[in-house]
Amino acid sequence: MKKATIFLTDGFEEMEAFVPADILRRAGVEVDLVSITGSHEVTGSHGIKVIADSVFGGCANDNDSTDMLILPGGPGASAYISNRALVDALMRQNSRGGRIAAICAAPATLGKLGLLKDKVATCYPSVEGELNGAALEPFPVVTDGNVTTARAAGASADFGLALVEILAGHEEALRVKTAMFL
């Protein structure tokens, strides 16, 4: 079974975390919602409090068995870059060619880490200047190599389906899309 880890921090955009999580789970992908706040309770950007599946411990192998690391956006996305353990996990994932995905403001973290250099990417317009080295496209979802980026909350379903296609194949993405009447 394929595995995906979605990192949550206070101020994350709820749609950008939960819509892809739901779609991935419908496709049989194991999804772990992981708090980077030090607490299981995380509050989204619209005041919705959630209980994460686990709390990120920052151990070197915390996420080494996952197939994809996912960063939702929202006003809290700026916290990703200051979490050293998360930065290390993203860099390890990238160095081994593992999948990384980010939506809305979260691709800025990937840009600051140099993970978008010479890649095509998309993001929320206000953070376009932070996608260092990326060629920007205003598409809802862009995949280039091992990195998938998405524009904003309105692209959450397309983002989730793109991640399913990557992890479970085109037929499974089509099955889930059809079952959801998307």
Secondary structure, DSSP 8 states (H G I E B T S, - for coil): --EEEEEE-TT--HHHHHHHHHHHHHTT-EEEEEESSSSSEEE-TTS-EEE-SEE----TTTTTT-SEEEE--SGGGGGGGG-HHHHHHHHHHHHTT-EEEEETTTHHHHHHTTTTTT-EE---GGGGGGSTT-EE---SEEEETTEEEE-SGGGHHHHHHHHHHHHH-HHHHHHHHHHTT-
